[in-house]
Amino acid sequence: MLILTTPTIEGKKIVKYLGLVSGEAILGANIFKDLFAGIRDIVGGRSAAYEKELRSAKQIAIEEMVEETKALGGNAVVGVDLDYETIGIGQTGNMLMVSASGTAVVYEEE
């Protein structure tokens, strides 16, 4: 399945627009990861734990969007937008939220 951030598919003709599709993923980053990420942020460097969680959440959100597209009979998603948010939940840590949205389409395959 083609997944594009552009509104068109270069060299292909979109024959049907099926509508908005989306996928969401909310993953918890436990308190130990939060603690170590905070220490790493203070001393500099990258937080591998958060990077891994973000990649996982992005993949889940995209997979959900693709499944919704397939259910509608589409073979591509155009105009894809990825949004990342953190949701604070008090003293227990943060949740990572990734949402993916786009337009499900059918394009002519040759």
OpenMM code with the backbone's topology and positions (N, CA, C; nanometers):
from openmm import Vec3, app, unit

residues = "MET LEU ILE LEU THR THR PRO THR ILE GLU GLY LYS LYS ILE VAL LYS TYR LEU GLY LEU VAL SER GLY GLU ALA ILE LEU GLY ALA ASN ILE PHE LYS ASP LEU PHE ALA GLY ILE ARG ASP ILE VAL GLY GLY ARG SER ALA ALA TYR GLU LYS GLU LEU ARG SER ALA LYS GLN ILE ALA ILE GLU GLU MET VAL GLU GLU THR LYS ALA LEU GLY GLY ASN ALA VAL VAL GLY VAL ASP LEU ASP TYR GLU THR ILE GLY ILE GLY GLN THR GLY ASN MET LEU MET VAL SER ALA SER GLY THR ALA VAL VAL TYR GLU GLU GLU".split()
positions = [
    Vec3(0.0841, -0.1182, 0.0000),
    Vec3(0.0000, 0.0000, 0.0000),
    Vec3(0.0879, 0.1236, 0.0000),
    Vec3(0.0533, 0.2182, -0.0855),
    Vec3(0.1254, 0.3450, -0.0874),
    Vec3(0.0757, 0.4336, 0.0258),
    Vec3(0.1693, 0.4928, 0.0984),
    Vec3(0.1379, 0.5864, 0.2048),
    Vec3(0.2217, 0.7109, 0.1778),
    Vec3(0.1538, 0.8198, 0.1420),
    Vec3(0.2239, 0.9399, 0.0979),
    Vec3(0.1807, 1.0637, 0.1754),
    Vec3(0.2746, 1.1535, 0.1973),
    Vec3(0.2408, 1.2815, 0.2588),
    Vec3(0.1934, 1.3817, 0.1543),
    Vec3(0.2165, 1.3527, 0.0281),
    Vec3(0.1749, 1.4413, -0.0798),
    Vec3(0.0272, 1.4186, -0.1130),
    Vec3(-0.0392, 1.5190, -0.1734),
    Vec3(-0.1808, 1.5034, -0.2055),
    Vec3(-0.2079, 1.4255, -0.3338),
    Vec3(-0.1043, 1.3965, -0.4100),
    Vec3(-0.1187, 1.3239, -0.5358),
    Vec3(-0.0172, 1.2112, -0.5412),
    Vec3(-0.0351, 1.1233, -0.6401),
    Vec3(0.0599, 1.0146, -0.6628),
    Vec3(0.1245, 1.0409, -0.7974),
    Vec3(0.2498, 1.0773, -0.7963),
    Vec3(0.3182, 1.1148, -0.9187),
    Vec3(0.3114, 1.0020, -1.0216),
    Vec3(0.2656, 1.0378, -1.1411),
    Vec3(0.2587, 0.9425, -1.2501),
    Vec3(0.1399, 0.8485, -1.2454),
    Vec3(0.0526, 0.8639, -1.1471),
    Vec3(-0.0644, 0.7769, -1.1326),
    Vec3(-0.1901, 0.8630, -1.1269),
    Vec3(-0.3024, 0.8030, -1.1668),
    Vec3(-0.4299, 0.8734, -1.1629),
    Vec3(-0.5140, 0.8207, -1.0478),
    Vec3(-0.5553, 0.9123, -0.9588),
    Vec3(-0.6463, 0.8758, -0.8516),
    Vec3(-0.7862, 0.8723, -0.9112),
    Vec3(-0.8532, 0.7559, -0.8995),
    Vec3(-0.9846, 0.7396, -0.9609),
    Vec3(-1.0996, 0.7487, -0.8613),
    Vec3(-1.0672, 0.7385, -0.7314),
    Vec3(-1.1739, 0.7457, -0.6321),
    Vec3(-1.1161, 0.7914, -0.4985),
    Vec3(-1.1847, 0.8881, -0.4370),
    Vec3(-1.1504, 0.9325, -0.3031),
    Vec3(-1.2495, 0.8685, -0.2057),
    Vec3(-1.1974, 0.7983, -0.1061),
    Vec3(-1.2818, 0.7218, -0.0151),
    Vec3(-1.3067, 0.7918, 0.1176),
    Vec3(-1.2336, 0.8961, 0.1454),
    Vec3(-1.2547, 0.9723, 0.2675),
    Vec3(-1.1404, 0.9640, 0.3660),
    Vec3(-1.1601, 1.0317, 0.4766),
    Vec3(-1.0590, 1.0410, 0.5817),
    Vec3(-1.0421, 0.9075, 0.6534),
    Vec3(-0.9169, 0.8701, 0.6745),
    Vec3(-0.8836, 0.7520, 0.7542),
    Vec3(-0.7830, 0.7940, 0.8602),
    Vec3(-0.7826, 0.7214, 0.9706),
    Vec3(-0.6896, 0.7581, 1.0768),
    Vec3(-0.6524, 0.6361, 1.1600),
    Vec3(-0.5498, 0.6542, 1.2356),
    Vec3(-0.5056, 0.5526, 1.3307),
    Vec3(-0.4421, 0.6233, 1.4485),
    Vec3(-0.4593, 0.5672, 1.5658),
    Vec3(-0.4049, 0.6278, 1.6858),
    Vec3(-0.3346, 0.5225, 1.7701),
    Vec3(-0.2357, 0.5683, 1.8425),
    Vec3(-0.1673, 0.4804, 1.9371),
    Vec3(-0.1294, 0.5627, 2.0588),
    Vec3(-0.1625, 0.5100, 2.1751),
    Vec3(-0.1231, 0.5738, 2.3001),
    Vec3(-0.0474, 0.4688, 2.3793),
    Vec3(0.0770, 0.4995, 2.4074),
    Vec3(0.1629, 0.4046, 2.4786),
    Vec3(0.2167, 0.4679, 2.6051),
    Vec3(0.2240, 0.3901, 2.7084),
    Vec3(0.2783, 0.4390, 2.8344),
    Vec3(0.4291, 0.4284, 2.8362),
    Vec3(0.4908, 0.5280, 2.8923),
    Vec3(0.6347, 0.5235, 2.9183),
    Vec3(0.6452, 0.5168, 3.0700),
    Vec3(0.6900, 0.4048, 3.1206),
    Vec3(0.6831, 0.3861, 3.2663),
    Vec3(0.7718, 0.4838, 3.3417),
    Vec3(0.7520, 0.4883, 3.4706),
    Vec3(0.8181, 0.5882, 3.5548),
    Vec3(0.9705, 0.5771, 3.5511),
    Vec3(1.0254, 0.4555, 3.5346),
    Vec3(1.1706, 0.4412, 3.5291),
    Vec3(1.2262, 0.5004, 3.4001),
    Vec3(1.1559, 0.4783, 3.2901),
    Vec3(1.1977, 0.5394, 3.1643),
    Vec3(1.1912, 0.6911, 3.1754),
    Vec3(1.0848, 0.7427, 3.2387),
    Vec3(1.0709, 0.8869, 3.2577),
    Vec3(1.1872, 0.9417, 3.3392),
    Vec3(1.2213, 0.8718, 3.4459),
    Vec3(1.3305, 0.9159, 3.5323),
    Vec3(1.4620, 0.9209, 3.4553),
    Vec3(1.4952, 0.8124, 3.3848),
    Vec3(1.6208, 0.8086, 3.3113),
    Vec3(1.6219, 0.9065, 3.1949),
    Vec3(1.5078, 0.9261, 3.1301),
    Vec3(1.4995, 1.0238, 3.0218),
    Vec3(1.5236, 1.1635, 3.0771),
    Vec3(1.4686, 1.1916, 3.1955),
    Vec3(1.4893, 1.3224, 3.2575),
    Vec3(1.6350, 1.3459, 3.2907),
    Vec3(1.7008, 1.2441, 3.3437),
    Vec3(1.8443, 1.2564, 3.3750),
    Vec3(1.9240, 1.2773, 3.2467),
    Vec3(1.8927, 1.2014, 3.1438),
    Vec3(1.9635, 1.2142, 3.0173),
    Vec3(1.9432, 1.3536, 2.9585),
    Vec3(1.8192, 1.4065, 2.9704),
    Vec3(1.7920, 1.5405, 2.9195),
    Vec3(1.8738, 1.6456, 2.9935),
    Vec3(1.8964, 1.6245, 3.1224),
    Vec3(1.9746, 1.7203, 3.2015),
    Vec3(2.1203, 1.7175, 3.1592),
    Vec3(2.1762, 1.5992, 3.1383),
    Vec3(2.3184, 1.5886, 3.1056),
    Vec3(2.3441, 1.5883, 2.9552),
    Vec3(2.2393, 1.5860, 2.8758),
    Vec3(2.2552, 1.5877, 2.7304),
    Vec3(2.2473, 1.4475, 2.6729),
    Vec3(2.2253, 1.4406, 2.5441),
    Vec3(2.2173, 1.3117, 2.4780),
    Vec3(2.0756, 1.2784, 2.4360),
    Vec3(2.0609, 1.1600, 2.3828),
    Vec3(1.9315, 1.1152, 2.3319),
    Vec3(1.8698, 1.0144, 2.4280),
    Vec3(1.7379, 1.0120, 2.4299),
    Vec3(1.6666, 0.9166, 2.5136),
    Vec3(1.6210, 0.7992, 2.4270),
    Vec3(1.6978, 0.6911, 2.4296),
    Vec3(1.6677, 0.5734, 2.3471),
    Vec3(1.5319, 0.5127, 2.3837),
    Vec3(1.4953, 0.5177, 2.5102),
    Vec3(1.3677, 0.4599, 2.5532),
    Vec3(1.2513, 0.5332, 2.4876),
    Vec3(1.2535, 0.6655, 2.4900),
    Vec3(1.1469, 0.7424, 2.4271),
    Vec3(1.1477, 0.7251, 2.2759),
    Vec3(1.2659, 0.7228, 2.2155),
    Vec3(1.2738, 0.7047, 2.0698),
    Vec3(1.2115, 0.5714, 2.0286),
    Vec3(1.2380, 0.4671, 2.1044),
    Vec3(1.1811, 0.3357, 2.0738),
    Vec3(1.0295, 0.3384, 2.0875),
    Vec3(0.9788, 0.4007, 2.1940),
    Vec3(0.8342, 0.4110, 2.2145),
    Vec3(0.7682, 0.4908, 2.1021),
    Vec3(0.8300, 0.6003, 2.0600),
    Vec3(0.7740, 0.6817, 1.9516),
    Vec3(0.7677, 0.6051, 1.8203),
    Vec3(0.8746, 0.5311, 1.7883),
    Vec3(0.8747, 0.4511, 1.6648),
    Vec3(0.7645, 0.3459, 1.6692),
    Vec3(0.7487, 0.2822, 1.7838),
    Vec3(0.6461, 0.1798, 1.7989),
    Vec3(0.5067, 0.2399, 1.7847),
    Vec3(0.4818, 0.3520, 1.8492),
    Vec3(0.3516, 0.4175, 1.8407),
    Vec3(0.3223, 0.4637, 1.6982),
    Vec3(0.4216, 0.5157, 1.6298),
    Vec3(0.4027, 0.5600, 1.4907),
    Vec3(0.3640, 0.4422, 1.4027),
    Vec3(0.4304, 0.3299, 1.4193),
    Vec3(0.4016, 0.2110, 1.3390),
    Vec3(0.2596, 0.1598, 1.3639),
    Vec3(0.2183, 0.1585, 1.4892),
    Vec3(0.0830, 0.1139, 1.5232),
    Vec3(-0.0211, 0.2061, 1.4598),
    Vec3(-0.0011, 0.3372, 1.4705),
    Vec3(-0.0956, 0.4340, 1.4139),
    Vec3(-0.1063, 0.4192, 1.2626),
    Vec3(0.0063, 0.4006, 1.1956),
    Vec3(0.0052, 0.3840, 1.0493),
    Vec3(-0.0641, 0.2531, 1.0114),
    Vec3(-0.0356, 0.1462, 1.0845),
    Vec3(-0.1004, 0.0173, 1.0560),
    Vec3(-0.2523, 0.0260, 1.0701),
    Vec3(-0.2997, 0.0964, 1.1732),
    Vec3(-0.4446, 0.1137, 1.1901),
    Vec3(-0.5044, 0.1918, 1.0736),
    Vec3(-0.4351, 0.2954, 1.0291),
    Vec3(-0.4812, 0.3759, 0.9163),
    Vec3(-0.4871, 0.2916, 0.7886),
    Vec3(-0.3879, 0.2084, 0.7672),
    Vec3(-0.3839, 0.1207, 0.6499),
    Vec3(-0.4982, 0.0197, 0.6548),
    Vec3(-0.5247, -0.0391, 0.7713),
    Vec3(-0.6341, -0.1357, 0.7841),
    Vec3(-0.7687, -0.0707, 0.7521),
    Vec3(-0.7873, 0.0530, 0.7982),
    Vec3(-0.9109, 0.1246, 0.7684),
    Vec3(-0.9233, 0.1505, 0.6181),
    Vec3(-0.8115, 0.1827, 0.5535),
    Vec3(-0.8103, 0.2058, 0.4087),
    Vec3(-0.8469, 0.0781, 0.3337),
    Vec3(-0.7879, -0.0335, 0.3744),
    Vec3(-0.8189, -0.1620, 0.3104),
    Vec3(-0.9673, -0.1957, 0.3259),
    Vec3(-1.0239, -0.1704, 0.4428),
    Vec3(-1.1647, -0.2001, 0.4676),
    Vec3(-1.2564, -0.1185, 0.3760),
    Vec3(-1.2106, -0.0011, 0.3356),
    Vec3(-1.2873, 0.0838, 0.2444),
    Vec3(-1.2639, 0.0477, 0.0973),
    Vec3(-1.1685, -0.0415, 0.0720),
    Vec3(-1.1367, -0.0806, -0.0647),
    Vec3(-1.0293, 0.0037, -0.1300),
    Vec3(-0.9547, 0.0786, -0.0521),
    Vec3(-0.8493, 0.1645, -0.1062),
    Vec3(-0.7176, 0.0926, -0.1237),
    Vec3(-0.6326, 0.1521, -0.2086),
    Vec3(-0.4994, 0.0955, -0.2281),
    Vec3(-0.3879, 0.1972, -0.2017),
    Vec3(-0.4252, 0.3137, -0.1464),
    Vec3(-0.3253, 0.4143, -0.1097),
    Vec3(-0.3861, 0.5130, -0.0114),
    Vec3(-0.2976, 0.5803, 0.0614),
    Vec3(-0.3388, 0.6899, 0.1490),
    Vec3(-0.2534, 0.8095, 0.1115),
    Vec3(-0.3190, 0.9214, 0.0792),
    Vec3(-0.2466, 1.0434, 0.0420),
    Vec3(-0.2700, 1.1504, 0.1481),
    Vec3(-0.1840, 1.2513, 0.1464),
    Vec3(-0.1974, 1.3625, 0.2406),
    Vec3(-0.1810, 1.3212, 0.3851),
    Vec3(-0.0943, 1.2243, 0.4105),
    Vec3(-0.0771, 1.1715, 0.5463),
    Vec3(-0.0095, 1.2747, 0.6366),
    Vec3(-0.0638, 1.2861, 0.7567),
    Vec3(-0.0093, 1.3753, 0.8584),
    Vec3(0.0101, 1.2946, 0.9858),
    Vec3(0.1261, 1.3079, 1.0459),
    Vec3(0.1550, 1.2425, 1.1740),
    Vec3(0.1632, 1.3482, 1.2821),
    Vec3(0.0940, 1.3250, 1.3924),
    Vec3(0.0980, 1.4164, 1.5062),
    Vec3(0.1454, 1.3412, 1.6289),
    Vec3(0.2308, 1.4074, 1.7076),
    Vec3(0.2860, 1.3491, 1.8293),
    Vec3(0.2483, 1.4367, 1.9481),
    Vec3(0.2042, 1.3747, 2.0566),
    Vec3(0.1682, 1.4476, 2.1774),
    Vec3(0.2112, 1.3675, 2.2995),
    Vec3(0.2363, 1.4372, 2.4085),
    Vec3(0.2542, 1.3692, 2.5372),
    Vec3(0.1358, 1.4080, 2.6242),
    Vec3(0.0877, 1.3121, 2.6979),
    Vec3(-0.0253, 1.3343, 2.7861),
    Vec3(0.0228, 1.3074, 2.9272),
    Vec3(0.0269, 1.4092, 3.0098),
    Vec3(0.0701, 1.3932, 3.1479),
    Vec3(-0.0401, 1.3306, 3.2311),
    Vec3(-0.0024, 1.2358, 3.3126),
    Vec3(-0.1021, 1.1703, 3.3984),
    Vec3(-0.0577, 1.1768, 3.5445),
    Vec3(-0.0264, 1.2942, 3.5880),
    Vec3(0.0102, 1.3143, 3.7286),
    Vec3(0.1470, 1.2604, 3.7619),
    Vec3(0.1586, 1.2016, 3.8798),
    Vec3(0.2879, 1.1552, 3.9285),
    Vec3(0.3288, 1.0207, 3.8699),
    Vec3(0.2407, 0.9552, 3.7970),
    Vec3(0.2727, 0.8220, 3.7465),
    Vec3(0.3481, 0.8250, 3.6141),
    Vec3(0.3639, 0.9413, 3.5533),
    Vec3(0.4409, 0.9490, 3.4301),
    Vec3(0.3628, 1.0100, 3.3164),
    Vec3(0.4071, 0.9827, 3.1957),
    Vec3(0.3453, 1.0372, 3.0763),
    Vec3(0.3029, 0.9266, 2.9822),
    Vec3(0.2082, 0.9597, 2.8978),
    Vec3(0.1674, 0.8711, 2.7897),
    Vec3(0.2104, 0.9386, 2.6606),
    Vec3(0.2505, 0.8577, 2.5638),
    Vec3(0.2882, 0.9080, 2.4329),
    Vec3(0.1745, 0.8782, 2.3360),
    Vec3(0.1283, 0.9798, 2.2644),
    Vec3(0.0197, 0.9603, 2.1694),
    Vec3(0.0672, 0.9993, 2.0304),
    Vec3(0.0423, 0.9095, 1.9360),
    Vec3(0.0725, 0.9367, 1.7955),
    Vec3(-0.0561, 0.9145, 1.7175),
    Vec3(-0.0892, 1.0093, 1.6320),
    Vec3(-0.2040, 0.9900, 1.5436),
    Vec3(-0.1580, 1.0087, 1.3996),
    Vec3(-0.2123, 0.9257, 1.3123),
    Vec3(-0.1849, 0.9330, 1.1697),
    Vec3(-0.3180, 0.9501, 1.0987),
    Vec3(-0.3245, 1.0437, 1.0066),
    Vec3(-0.4481, 1.0624, 0.9310),
    Vec3(-0.4144, 1.0964, 0.7867),
    Vec3(-0.5065, 1.0648, 0.6993),
    Vec3(-0.4883, 1.0925, 0.5572),
    Vec3(-0.6159, 1.0629, 0.4831),
    Vec3(-0.6083, 1.0668, 0.3502),
    Vec3(-0.7233, 1.0393, 0.2656),
    Vec3(-0.7034, 0.9066, 0.1952),
    Vec3(-0.7972, 0.8149, 0.2148),
    Vec3(-0.7930, 0.6850, 0.1476),
    Vec3(-0.8364, 0.7060, 0.0040),
    Vec3(-0.7614, 0.6467, -0.0894),
    Vec3(-0.7927, 0.6609, -0.2317),
    Vec3(-0.7753, 0.5288, -0.3036),
    Vec3(-0.8299, 0.5250, -0.4244),
    Vec3(-0.8026, 0.4170, -0.5185),
    Vec3(-0.7338, 0.4818, -0.6371),
    Vec3(-0.6177, 0.4277, -0.6731),
    Vec3(-0.5478, 0.4771, -0.7914),
    Vec3(-0.5345, 0.3640, -0.8922),
    Vec3(-0.5209, 0.4031, -1.0170),
    Vec3(-0.5080, 0.3038, -1.1243),
    Vec3(-0.3692, 0.2439, -1.1198),
    Vec3(-0.3650, 0.1117, -1.1045),
    Vec3(-0.2381, 0.0404, -1.1080),
    Vec3(-0.2196, -0.0137, -1.2489),
    Vec3(-0.0996, -0.0034, -1.2983),
    Vec3(-0.0737, -0.0503, -1.4358),
    Vec3(0.0030, -0.1788, -1.4356),
] * unit.nanometer
topology = app.Topology()
chain = topology.addChain("A")
for resn in residues:
    res = topology.addResidue(resn, chain)
    for name in ("N", "CA", "C"):
        topology.addAtom(name, app.Element.getBySymbol(name[0]), res)
